Amino acid sequence: MQESSESKPDFRIGQRVHSSGDPRRIGTVRYVGPVQGYSGTWVGVDWDNGEGKHDGTINGVQYFQARSEQSGSFVRSQNLSSGISLLQALQLRYRGDTTKEEEDEMYVLSASNKRVNVQLVGKEKIQDKLSRLEELTSASVSYLGVSSPGVPCDISTNVPNLKELDLTGNLISEWKDVSTICEQLADLFALNLSYNLMAHDMVGLPHLKRIRILVLNNIGINWTQVEILKQSLPEIEELHLMGNKISTIEPASSFAVLGFDYLRLLNLEDNCIADWNEILKLSQLRSLEQLHLSNNSLIRVFYPDDGMMHELLNGYDSCEESHKPFQNLRCLLLGGNNIEDLASIDSLNSFPQLVDIRLSENPVADPGQGGIPRFVLVARLAKVEMLNGSEVSSRERKESEIRYVRLVMSKMQGNSKELQWLHPRFAELKGFHGIEDEKPLVGAAGPQKMASGLLSITLKCVGASIGEKPSLTKKLPGATTVGKLKILCESFFKLKSIKLKLFLQEEGSPLPMLLDDEMATLTDLGIGNESTILVDEES
């Protein structure tokens, strides 16, 4: 804190502000008044980014309670801004000259990694077109300090054709202001309010009847507010609710979320949902095609049977019959959760239309944490067409299913019921691909049987110090261990004093799989015919 000449305070408790000259440094006013030991009036601010100096306490006196120990600070009022209107922001963004910072961002890197400034061809024409606000159909005024709609008629008069509006990172906090903006923009169908800390009180419920895409990431909203907001969103098709610390789904009048008749995509990533039963409350959204749940705290997934759904709905009997759970869901993103059981993987086959699945960064899908490799996931998921962002081709599916069957056969123990429980698709895939049980090698048939059991493996050197060596294709028994294969590679490629590590290169997988179990055989690992193994060196 530094002494400064006093200016008349014009801020109120709870007001959203930003640091003068830096619209990205945003906070909430928590105190206005004197501070012991310092002259004049001070404004206590709790900064969103947590970069303050204290928790609202100075010299043992607490003036306000900040969110963290270092997120609060005291500022003179002249060093804060209460923001500008939407029209002022549009004029600043589209009619103002390009700033030096914006010009500095327009560059490419040369071969020597030096920045080379880029001059846009036709830049003047583009700027001239954008400066005609009445022709704008899409606008972004992110992080410009927008705090109010301004004079309502100014919006409809100056930007009558606006269809998409990005208000990310501004100072808007009242829903009535959102309502005013939407009322003035007759053609608006996409609105982004991310990183505006919205009030919990839904006074002045916004009129969003034409909005089809609404982005409310990191605004502090909970599901109770979503249910209230739902009444104003009859045409909504995409709803994004990332980063709002949502842990429960609380339907308004029943035990499942109803309404949202046209909602195709619901994004709940980066929240705090741990119980799959909360997600089941969304199962009656009949138009839902995409459900994004990455980076929550889910530990399991299951598809509800009729009895479970009856219990969930608690006998709820609407004028329409309940629908099959998640009847139109095609895409389910579950990356970055805590799922570790195979039953969760197998349950995904019960979703009627599910073909696009993300499971990366879950223990069950991470071989490094004892999870299963991609080919096992493909084999266990009968309908998946897109896995972890990579397409599953017909060739990959066939090879994965055959590898999976042979892997299970190599480890088969116990009775058939136990096998069916542990590997629900094993019998189906074994019959579909015509894979016969292996028989002991006897008599003259031995050599032929052994030859037919050899695997054609391509070995490819990729280590930096190994040097360029042509790839080799070798016939190897399925019983060859990883440790034995390393010794063979040393001989095949004439490598000395180099500690090797091997990777299996799989189609559709962005990264090769490390083969780190020296005692595991090729069959144990499900490595099939015509596989490629990369030969690298220990770092």
ZIFENPE-V222781 format. One line per field, one symbol per residue. phi: phi as a letter, one per 20 degrees, with the letter a starting at -180 (. if undefined). psi: psi as a letter, one per 40 degrees, with the letter a starting at -180 (. if undefined). A space follows every 10 residues. Layout:
# ZIFENPE-V222781
phi = ???
psi = ???
This chain:
# ZIFENPE-V222781
phi = .cfbffcffc dcfnfeccfg nbfeedbcfd bcqfcgncen dcdecdefem edcadodcln deeadffbfc edbdcfffec cencefffff fffddfffff fffffebcef femdfcfddf fmgfffffff fegfefdcbc cfldmfcbfm fgfffffecf dfdccddgmd dfcdffffgf fffedfdfcc cddgldfeff fefmgfecfe fdccdcfldn edfgfffffg fecfdfdccd cfmdlfdcdd ffcbdbfdnl fdfeccddfl dcfddfffff fefeffefdc cdcfldcfdb cbdfefffff ffflmgcefd ffegglfdfd ccdcfmddfc dffffffffe fgdfcccdcg mdgfddgfdn edfgffffff efdfdcclnd feffffffff ffffffffff dgbnefffff ffcgegffff ffemeeffdg eclffggfff ffefdededc fcffefnfcf fcdcecffef effffffffg fgdldclcee cdceedfnef cfefedefef egfgemfdfm eddedcdfe
psi = hiiihiihhf iiheihiihh egeegiahhe ihaihheiia hihhhhhdee gaeaeehhfe hhdihididf eiihiideei heaiiddddd dddeeiihid ddddegiihi defihhihhh hfdddddddd egdeehehih fhfefheiea hdddddddge ehdhhhfhfa ehehdddddd dddegdeheh hheifhgiid hfhfhihfde hdhhhfhfef iidddddddd defdehdhhh fifefhdihg ideaeihiaf dehdhhhfif afhdhddddd eeeegdehdh hheifafhei iihiiddddd ddefehgiei iiihhfdehd hhheifafhe idddddddee hdehehhhei fiddehddfe aiiddddddd hdehdhhfeh ihiddddddd ddddddddde ehiaiddddd ddgdeddddd ddefhiiiii hiaeeddddd deeihhhhhh heidedihhi iihihiieeh iddddddddd ddefhifhhi iiihhhhehd iihhgehdeh idddefhaif ihhhhiih.
